[in-house]
Amino acid sequence: MLKKLLNERSLSMRKLSELTKIDTATISRIISGKRKANLQHLQKFADCLGIPMTELFEAAGYPIEQSKEKPQSDIHTSIDIILNSLESYNLCDNKFSIARVEQQLANYGQYSQTEDGKNSILAGFEGKLQKVGSIGPFINKLQELYEEFRLGKGTSRRLFLIGSALLYFITLVDVIPDYVFPIGYLDDAIAVQIVLNLLLKDE
């Protein structure tokens, strides 16, 4: 699947290595089936190639249980991935749910409207971006939201929602802490998607 995606996008393994910071030899072994891609690899491939991580996750041989009667949304499928990942990391005590992400977003949204909250976003965003060192739709969209927030564009509700996504990304205290690498960033992506869906509804 990865080889097919590279051909479709006219990308070489060396170029993919440059974009993802994954060693070319590692990418070659993954493509040839000599090595199984880990979650960090899959997240970077998904971001770089602009496809849902769930597609790569399944292609890599990780189990994804879905109901045949009612297809799940990307967000709900991503939650299945996170729960499977938490189990493999022996972190099943973490009760992950969309409701918890939404509650955290609501808290961050309120904080983003304070001076301290705004300063936290302006002071912390670039540093967190460098730490993640990722590319693709997830990060690109966050950069767009950050610029909008920095310039103070939009209604108070829009800035509230954008601020909530930015603080969720910046802050280590998420539903899944970022130090649980690499799955700690998956709920960040889900949080951003929740906010984007709400912003679209407001348009």
C-alpha positions as a Markdown table, in Angstrom:
| # | Residue | x | y | z |
|---|---|---|---|---|
| 1 | Met | 0.0 | 0.0 | 0.0 |
| 2 | Leu | 2.8 | 2.4 | 0.9 |
| 3 | Lys | 4.6 | 1.7 | -2.4 |
| 4 | Lys | 1.3 | 2.4 | -4.3 |
| 5 | Leu | 0.8 | 5.7 | -2.4 |
| 6 | Leu | 4.4 | 6.8 | -3.2 |
| 7 | Asn | 3.9 | 6.0 | -6.9 |
| 8 | Glu | 0.6 | 7.9 | -7.0 |
| 9 | Arg | 2.3 | 10.9 | -5.5 |
| 10 | Ser | 5.5 | 10.6 | -7.5 |
| 11 | Leu | 7.5 | 10.4 | -4.3 |
| 12 | Ser | 10.7 | 8.4 | -3.8 |
| 13 | Met | 11.6 | 6.6 | -0.6 |
| 14 | Arg | 14.4 | 9.1 | -0.1 |
| 15 | Lys | 11.9 | 12.0 | -0.3 |
| 16 | Leu | 9.5 | 10.3 | 2.1 |
| 17 | Ser | 12.4 | 9.8 | 4.4 |
| 18 | Glu | 13.2 | 13.6 | 4.3 |
| 19 | Leu | 9.6 | 14.5 | 4.9 |
| 20 | Thr | 9.0 | 12.1 | 7.8 |
| 21 | Lys | 12.5 | 12.0 | 9.3 |
| 22 | Ile | 12.3 | 8.2 | 9.1 |
| 23 | Asp | 15.5 | 6.5 | 7.9 |
| 24 | Thr | 15.3 | 5.4 | 4.2 |
| 25 | Ala | 16.4 | 1.9 | 5.1 |
| 26 | Thr | 13.6 | 1.6 | 7.6 |
| 27 | Ile | 11.1 | 2.7 | 5.0 |
| 28 | Ser | 12.5 | 0.2 | 2.5 |
| 29 | Arg | 12.2 | -2.6 | 5.1 |
| 30 | Ile | 8.6 | -1.7 | 5.8 |
| 31 | Ile | 7.7 | -1.6 | 2.1 |
| 32 | Ser | 9.4 | -5.0 | 1.5 |
| 33 | Gly | 7.6 | -6.5 | 4.4 |
| 34 | Lys | 10.8 | -7.2 | 6.4 |
| 35 | Arg | 9.7 | -4.8 | 9.2 |
| 36 | Lys | 6.3 | -3.9 | 10.7 |
| 37 | Ala | 5.6 | -0.2 | 10.9 |
| 38 | Asn | 5.0 | 1.1 | 14.4 |
| 39 | Leu | 2.5 | 3.7 | 15.4 |
| 40 | Gln | 4.9 | 6.5 | 15.1 |
| 41 | His | 5.8 | 5.5 | 11.5 |
| 42 | Leu | 2.1 | 5.2 | 10.6 |
| 43 | Gln | 1.2 | 8.7 | 12.1 |
| 44 | Lys | 4.0 | 10.3 | 10.1 |
| 45 | Phe | 3.1 | 8.4 | 6.9 |
| 46 | Ala | -0.5 | 9.4 | 7.3 |
| 47 | Asp | 0.3 | 13.1 | 7.9 |
| 48 | Cys | 2.8 | 13.2 | 5.0 |
| 49 | Leu | 0.6 | 11.4 | 2.4 |
| 50 | Gly | -2.6 | 12.9 | 3.5 |
| 51 | Ile | -4.6 | 9.8 | 4.2 |
| 52 | Pro | -6.5 | 8.5 | 7.2 |
| 53 | Met | -4.2 | 6.8 | 9.6 |
| 54 | Thr | -6.8 | 4.0 | 10.0 |
| 55 | Glu | -6.1 | 2.9 | 6.4 |
| 56 | Leu | -2.4 | 2.5 | 7.1 |
| 57 | Phe | -3.1 | 1.0 | 10.5 |
| 58 | Glu | -5.2 | -1.8 | 8.9 |
| 59 | Ala | -2.7 | -2.3 | 6.0 |
| 60 | Ala | 0.1 | -2.7 | 8.6 |
| 61 | Gly | -1.8 | -5.7 | 10.1 |
| 62 | Tyr | -3.1 | -4.1 | 13.3 |
| 63 | Pro | -6.6 | -5.3 | 14.2 |
| 64 | Ile | -9.5 | -2.9 | 13.8 |
| 65 | Glu | -12.9 | -4.2 | 14.8 |
| 66 | Gln | -15.8 | -2.4 | 13.1 |
| 67 | Ser | -19.5 | -3.2 | 12.9 |
| 68 | Lys | -20.5 | -4.4 | 9.5 |
| 69 | Glu | -24.0 | -3.1 | 9.9 |
| 70 | Lys | -23.1 | 0.5 | 10.7 |
| 71 | Pro | -19.8 | 1.9 | 9.4 |
| 72 | Gln | -18.1 | 4.1 | 12.0 |
| 73 | Ser | -16.9 | 7.6 | 11.4 |
| 74 | Asp | -13.2 | 8.4 | 11.2 |
| 75 | Ile | -13.3 | 9.7 | 14.7 |
| 76 | His | -14.9 | 6.6 | 16.2 |
| 77 | Thr | -12.5 | 4.4 | 14.2 |
| 78 | Ser | -9.6 | 6.4 | 15.6 |
| 79 | Ile | -10.9 | 5.8 | 19.1 |
| 80 | Asp | -10.8 | 2.0 | 18.4 |
| 81 | Ile | -7.1 | 2.5 | 17.4 |
| 82 | Ile | -6.4 | 4.4 | 20.5 |
| 83 | Leu | -8.0 | 1.8 | 22.8 |
| 84 | Asn | -6.2 | -1.0 | 21.0 |
| 85 | Ser | -2.9 | 0.9 | 21.4 |
| 86 | Leu | -3.6 | 1.6 | 25.1 |
| 87 | Glu | -4.1 | -2.1 | 25.7 |
| 88 | Ser | -0.9 | -2.9 | 23.9 |
| 89 | Tyr | 0.9 | -0.4 | 26.1 |
| 90 | Asn | -0.7 | -1.8 | 29.2 |
| 91 | Leu | -2.6 | 1.5 | 29.8 |
| 92 | Cys | -6.1 | 0.2 | 29.9 |
| 93 | Asp | -6.9 | 2.3 | 33.0 |
| 94 | Asn | -7.1 | 5.3 | 30.7 |
| 95 | Lys | -10.8 | 5.7 | 30.0 |
| 96 | Phe | -10.7 | 7.4 | 26.5 |
| 97 | Ser | -13.9 | 8.8 | 25.0 |
| 98 | Ile | -15.0 | 11.6 | 22.8 |
| 99 | Ala | -17.0 | 13.0 | 25.7 |
| 100 | Arg | -13.8 | 13.4 | 27.7 |
| 101 | Val | -12.0 | 15.1 | 24.8 |
| 102 | Glu | -15.0 | 17.4 | 24.4 |
| 103 | Gln | -15.0 | 18.3 | 28.1 |
| 104 | Gln | -11.3 | 19.1 | 28.0 |
| 105 | Leu | -11.9 | 21.2 | 24.9 |
| 106 | Ala | -14.6 | 23.2 | 26.7 |
| 107 | Asn | -12.3 | 23.8 | 29.6 |
| 108 | Tyr | -9.5 | 24.9 | 27.3 |
| 109 | Gly | -11.8 | 27.1 | 25.3 |
| 110 | Gln | -12.7 | 29.1 | 28.4 |
| 111 | Tyr | -9.1 | 29.4 | 29.4 |
| 112 | Ser | -8.1 | 30.6 | 25.9 |
| 113 | Gln | -10.3 | 33.7 | 26.4 |
| 114 | Thr | -8.2 | 34.8 | 29.4 |
| 115 | Glu | -5.0 | 36.8 | 29.0 |
| 116 | Asp | -3.0 | 33.9 | 30.5 |
| 117 | Gly | -4.6 | 31.5 | 28.1 |
| 118 | Lys | -3.9 | 33.7 | 25.1 |
| 119 | Asn | -0.3 | 34.2 | 26.2 |
| 120 | Ser | 0.1 | 30.4 | 26.7 |
| 121 | Ile | -1.0 | 29.8 | 23.1 |
| 122 | Leu | 1.2 | 32.6 | 21.6 |
| 123 | Ala | 4.2 | 31.5 | 23.7 |
| 124 | Gly | 3.9 | 27.7 | 23.4 |
| 125 | Phe | 2.6 | 26.9 | 19.9 |
| 126 | Glu | 5.8 | 27.2 | 17.9 |
| 127 | Gly | 7.8 | 25.3 | 20.5 |
| 128 | Lys | 5.3 | 22.4 | 20.5 |
| 129 | Leu | 5.3 | 22.4 | 16.7 |
| 130 | Gln | 9.0 | 21.9 | 16.7 |
| 131 | Lys | 8.8 | 19.2 | 19.3 |
| 132 | Val | 6.3 | 17.2 | 17.3 |
| 133 | Gly | 8.3 | 17.6 | 14.2 |
| 134 | Ser | 5.4 | 16.4 | 12.0 |
| 135 | Ile | 3.9 | 17.5 | 8.7 |
| 136 | Gly | 0.6 | 17.0 | 6.9 |
| 137 | Pro | -3.1 | 18.0 | 7.2 |
| 138 | Phe | -3.2 | 17.7 | 11.0 |
| 139 | Ile | -0.3 | 20.1 | 11.5 |
| 140 | Asn | -1.1 | 22.3 | 8.6 |
| 141 | Lys | -4.6 | 22.9 | 9.8 |
| 142 | Leu | -3.3 | 23.7 | 13.3 |
| 143 | Gln | -1.0 | 26.3 | 11.8 |
| 144 | Glu | -3.9 | 27.9 | 10.0 |
| 145 | Leu | -5.9 | 28.0 | 13.2 |
| 146 | Tyr | -3.0 | 29.5 | 15.1 |
| 147 | Glu | -2.6 | 32.4 | 12.6 |
| 148 | Glu | -6.3 | 33.1 | 12.8 |
| 149 | Phe | -6.2 | 33.1 | 16.6 |
| 150 | Arg | -3.0 | 35.2 | 16.7 |
| 151 | Leu | -4.6 | 37.9 | 14.5 |
| 152 | Gly | -7.9 | 37.8 | 16.5 |
| 153 | Lys | -10.0 | 37.1 | 13.4 |
| 154 | Gly | -13.5 | 35.7 | 13.7 |
| 155 | Thr | -16.4 | 35.8 | 16.2 |
| 156 | Ser | -15.9 | 35.2 | 19.9 |
| 157 | Arg | -17.3 | 31.7 | 19.5 |
| 158 | Arg | -14.9 | 30.9 | 16.7 |
| 159 | Leu | -11.9 | 32.1 | 18.6 |
| 160 | Phe | -13.2 | 30.1 | 21.6 |
| 161 | Leu | -13.2 | 26.9 | 19.5 |
| 162 | Ile | -9.9 | 27.6 | 17.9 |
| 163 | Gly | -8.3 | 28.4 | 21.2 |
| 164 | Ser | -9.6 | 25.2 | 22.7 |
| 165 | Ala | -7.9 | 23.1 | 19.9 |
| 166 | Leu | -4.6 | 25.0 | 20.2 |
| 167 | Leu | -4.4 | 24.6 | 24.0 |
| 168 | Tyr | -5.3 | 20.9 | 23.7 |
| 169 | Phe | -2.4 | 20.6 | 21.3 |
| 170 | Ile | 0.1 | 22.6 | 23.3 |
| 171 | Thr | -0.8 | 21.2 | 26.8 |
| 172 | Leu | 0.7 | 17.9 | 28.0 |
| 173 | Val | -2.4 | 17.3 | 30.2 |
| 174 | Asp | -4.7 | 15.7 | 27.5 |
| 175 | Val | -7.1 | 12.8 | 27.8 |
| 176 | Ile | -4.0 | 10.8 | 26.7 |
| 177 | Pro | -0.9 | 12.6 | 27.9 |
| 178 | Asp | 1.6 | 13.4 | 25.1 |
| 179 | Tyr | 4.4 | 11.6 | 26.9 |
| 180 | Val | 2.6 | 8.3 | 26.1 |
| 181 | Phe | 4.5 | 8.5 | 22.7 |
| 182 | Pro | 3.4 | 8.0 | 20.0 |
| 183 | Ile | -0.2 | 7.5 | 20.7 |
| 184 | Gly | -0.4 | 10.6 | 22.9 |
| 185 | Tyr | -0.8 | 12.7 | 19.8 |
| 186 | Leu | -3.7 | 10.7 | 18.3 |
| 187 | Asp | -6.3 | 12.3 | 20.7 |
| 188 | Asp | -4.8 | 15.7 | 19.7 |
| 189 | Ala | -5.7 | 15.0 | 16.1 |
| 190 | Ile | -9.2 | 13.9 | 17.2 |
| 191 | Ala | -9.6 | 17.1 | 19.2 |
| 192 | Val | -8.7 | 19.2 | 16.2 |
| 193 | Gln | -11.2 | 17.3 | 14.0 |
| 194 | Ile | -14.0 | 17.8 | 16.6 |
| 195 | Val | -13.2 | 21.6 | 16.5 |
| 196 | Leu | -13.1 | 21.7 | 12.7 |
| 197 | Asn | -16.5 | 20.0 | 12.5 |
| 198 | Leu | -17.9 | 22.5 | 14.9 |
| 199 | Leu | -16.4 | 25.4 | 12.9 |
| 200 | Leu | -17.9 | 24.1 | 9.7 |
| 201 | Lys | -21.4 | 23.9 | 11.3 |
| 202 | Asp | -21.1 | 27.6 | 12.3 |
| 203 | Glu | -20.3 | 28.7 | 8.8 |
